[in-house]
Every structure is written in C-alpha cells, then in structure tokens.
Amino acid sequence: MSNPTPLTREILLLVLVSLAAGSMIQAQPLEGRRTLKGEVERTAKNIKSAMRDATDIKIAEFQDLSQSRFSGSVGPGLKVTLQETLKGMGIVANEDASHILTAEYFVNDLESLKAGDPLSLTIRMGLRNRRGQKLVTLLPIDAEFGAEHFANVNTASDMARIMGFHGQVTSDQEAREQLDRQPDNSQRQREMGQGLIHPQGFLNGRRIRSSEQSSYEVEILARKLKASGSAQPRQPSLDKGLPFVNLGLNELYEVRVYNNSSEIGRASC
C-alpha cells in the first residue's frame, strides 16, 4: 500500500481536497489581500513582457524551500496554474523552448504558526535562456525584500488550499449574526493557524467531516485501475486529528461530496 493520503478540507462553504505546501515565512508583513489568481495573472503578464516576441516557454518544476509538515504537492499545482494562465495570453508550454522559467516557493512552518505570523505563500521566480544565462529576474509584485522580489499570496481561502487546512472558520453569516460585521482576513487566518497547529477531523462511517456538526461530508472511493466494476468506498482513519485513506499503486480513486445542508455549496479538487 502507498503512504496514507490526506483527505478533505472545508472552509466557509467550500469543500476542498487540498494541495499541500511548504514552510518558511518572509519576515515583513504583507499589505492588503493578495489572491493566488491575481498574483499569477500579474506574474504571467511580466513573463510575457520579458519574453518580448517569444511564444513558448519551458516551466521548470517549482522548488519547495520548506520541506516541512506543510510542504508537499503545492508545487505542481502552482506550475499548472501559471502554465494555464500563460496559455491564455498566447504563451504555450514547450520543453524545447529557449526561455526557461524557474521558481522557488515557501509558506509558514509550524514555529511560524505558533508565533502567530500571517499565513502567506511566497514565490520567487527567474527567467533564463538555454545556455543558463539569466535574461531577467521577474518582478511580479511590488513587494521588495532587500535585492530580491517575490510574489505573495495571503487570502484565507487560497491559503486553506495551499496549506492543507482541515477545519472550519467563521462564515459570513456567522460573523453577521455574532459580530454584526463581515469577518476580516486576519480573523480567518488566526482561526486557520490554530486549526493547522491542532487539526481535528471527524469520521462518520466512511465519510469525513471537518466538525461533528458539519453538513458537508466527503467520501473516497477506489478501485484497481484496470478492474471492472465501480469504485467502492474506502475506510478512512484519523492520524493526529487528520483523516487519511490508504490508496494502493495503480488504483483509481474518486471523491464524492455530500451536501446535507439547505444551502448551495461549491466543491473543488
């Protein structure tokens, strides 16, 4: 059997099968709300400008500088997101392209979370040619730390996906009822930080919830890749508060999301 695979994440009215992420947090505070979509689009525009008339690019694997509890599969996800954004701007991926984009990323580690640092993803990028000569260091964002330039993401919904958050945060409705206002990004970040330090998952038979009262459940089904018949529910287990399921080699798995509430929800994988 393969190593256990993390399951479901729930935040607001989103049911998320998370990416994961790395560690290390930049020392200076982030200003404003910076979304993954906005940062990637801004970076892609700078890449396109720096490439002048070129229309293809090789995007190297995103390097995780963290290698911690929260590092993992976020790199491939970031790469695909950037690749699709560039494609929409007329820049296509090509392994033989003369322009090569390199990138490194990091997010909070456990010590940073315990210190109450803001949750953020930082990406450092560079553009090179085939002979390894640096053509330009991309300046995707207006945040400067010494001589280096970074792209930063800090919104709660994006960081939930990136860091593999499993739990609940104050919803808009709860904030209006309890606080008579919209919850701010820092409030949700604090709640997420505590949830990452002390994760809690709940099992309901073969289904997983982020809390005992949650109206949303996720079920993982699996079957052998070449086997006939439909996939069957796989029994999850809890490890230090996190739900896991075992998936073997050459197995195909499906994610089934149950919405037992009276509201419309959204699910993304």
N, C-alpha and C positions, 0 to 999 in steps of 0.2 A: 504494500500500500504506500501511497505517497504521503508526504507530510500533511498534517491537518491544514485545511484551507479556511481562512476566515470567512464568515458569512455576512449577515445583513447589518446595515446601518440605517437608523431612522433619525431624521432631523426635520423639524417643522412638519409639513405634510408630505415630505419626500421620503420614500423608502429607497435606500441606497445600498447597492452592493459595491463596496468601496474600492478605490485604489488603495495604495498604502503609501508611505512616504519615509523620508529620512530624518536627520536631526540637525543640530547646529542652528543657531538663530543669530541674525545680524544684530549688532548692538544698538543701533539707532532706531527710534520708533518710527513706524510707518505713519504717513499722513493720509487721511481720507480712506475711502473704501475702494479697494482695488480688486476687481474681479479677474478670474482666470481668462474669461473671454476677452475682456478689454485689454489685458496685458498682452495676450497672444496676438491680438489684432494689431496692436501698436508695434510690437516687435516685428511682426511679419511685414509691415509697411517699411520699417527701417531696413530689413533684409532686402526687400525688393529694390529700394532706392540704392543701397550699397552695391547691388549686383549690376546696376546700370541696365544694359540691354540683354543680359543673360536670362534664359527662361527655364533653366533646370538647375537642380541643386541636390547634393548628397547630404542628408542629415544623419550625423553620427549618433550612436546611442548616447542618451543623456546619462551623465555620470553622477552617481549618488555620493556626495561628500560626507554623508551622515553615517551610514552603516549602523543604525541603531534599531531600537524596538519599533520605530515608526517608519523605517525605510523599507523598501520593497519594490513594488511594481508600478510606482508612480511614473518612473522614467519613460517606459514605453507609451503610457497614456499621454504624457506631455508631448512626446515626439509625434504621435499620430495627430494630436490636436493642432500642433504647429504645421504639420505636413498638409492637413486638410485646409487650413486657413490660407497657406501659401498657394495651394492649388486653386482656390477661389480667386486669387489675384493673378493667375496665369503663370505661376512658378511651380513646375512639376518635379516630383522626386525622381532622381536618376542616379544609380550607383556609380556611373562613369562620368558624372558631371565634373566640371573643372572647379566649381565652387563647393566647399565643404563647410557645413555649419557644425560647430562643436558647442556643447553646453554642459554645465555643471549645476547641480541644484542641492539645496538643503532646507530642512524645516526644523522646528523645535525638537529638542531631545527631552528626556524625562526630567532632567535637572532644570531645564528652562521652564517646563510646565509647572514644576513645584515652586519656582521663583515668581510665577505669575506673569511671565513675559507674554506679550501679544502673540497669537498664533499667526504665522506667516510662512509662505513659501518664497524662497529667493532663487532666481535663476540667473546664472552668468553665462553669456554667450560670446562666441567669437567666430569670425568668418575667415576662412583660409583658402588658398589655392592648392592645386595638386602637388606642388613642389614643397608644400609645408610652409610657405612664406605667408605671414599674416597680412591679409589685404586690409582689414579694418577690424577694430573691436566695436561691435554694435553697441549703440547707446539706446536701448529700448525704452528706458524710463528716465524721468528727471531726478531720480534719487541717486545721490553721489556719496560714496564712502571712500575717502582718500582718492586714489587714482583709478579706482575700479567703478564699474557701472553695472547695475542689476535690474532685473525685472522682479517685481514683488506682487504677491497675491495675499490678501488678508481678510476677505469676506468670510463670514461664518459658514455659509452653505458650501463654498468651494473648499474651505479647509476641512470640513467634515468628510468630504470625499477623499481628499488628498491624504489625511492622516488616519483614515480608517476609524472615524468616530462611531461608537456604538452607544446610543442612548437618546435622550430627549432633551430639548431645550425649550425655553419659553416661547410659545407660539404667539402670533399677532393677536389672536383672540384672547388668550390668557393675559397678555400684557394690558389689553384694553380693559378687561374685567378687573384685574388685580391692581394694576399700576396706573390705569387711566391714561395710558400713552403707548406708543409703539416701542417695542424693545430695541435698544440700540445694539450695534455690532459688538461693542465691548462686553455687554451683559451676556450675550450668547457665547462669546469667546470664553468668558470666565466659566460658564456652565460646561462648555465643551472641554476646557482644560481639566476640570475636576473629573469629568467623565472619562477622559483619557488616562488619568492617573489611577482612578478606581473604576474600571469598567464593570458593568453589570448587564448580563444578558439573561433572558428568561426563556425556558422551554415549555411549550405546550404540545406534548406528544412529539411529533416530528416537525413541528413548526417552531419558529423562533420569534420572540418579541423583544423590543427594547425596554419594556417595562411590563409589570404584571397587568396594568390597566390598558395597555396599548390596544388600539383597534386594528392595528396593522400586523400582519404575520408574513413570514417568508418560509418557504419550503424548498429544499433542494432535492431534485430527482436525478437519478443517474442510471446509466446502462452501459454495457460494453459497446465500443464504437461500431463494431460490425455485427452486433447481436440483433436479432429480430425482436419485435415487440416494443412496447412503450417503456419509457424510463420509470423507475419506481422510487418512491420517497426514501431518502437516506436518513438514518437516525443521527441527529447532531448530539454533541456533548459540550459541556462547559469546561473551560480551562482558564482559571484565574478570572472568572467573570465573563470571558469571551466565548461565544458559540463557535464551534468548529464542526466540520464534517470531513470524513476521510474519503478521498477520491483516488481510485487506482489509476495506473498507467493505461492509456488507450480507452479511457472512459469518457463518455459524453454526458455532460450534466445540464440540467435545465433549472431555471429559477422561477418559482411560482409565487406570486404575491397575492395575498388576501387582504381585501379592504372590508372590514366588518363595521365600519363607521357609516354615518349618514351623509358624509361629505365626499366630494370627489378628491382623489389623491393622485399623485404622479409617481411613477417608478422609473428609475434609470439604472442601467448597468454599465 
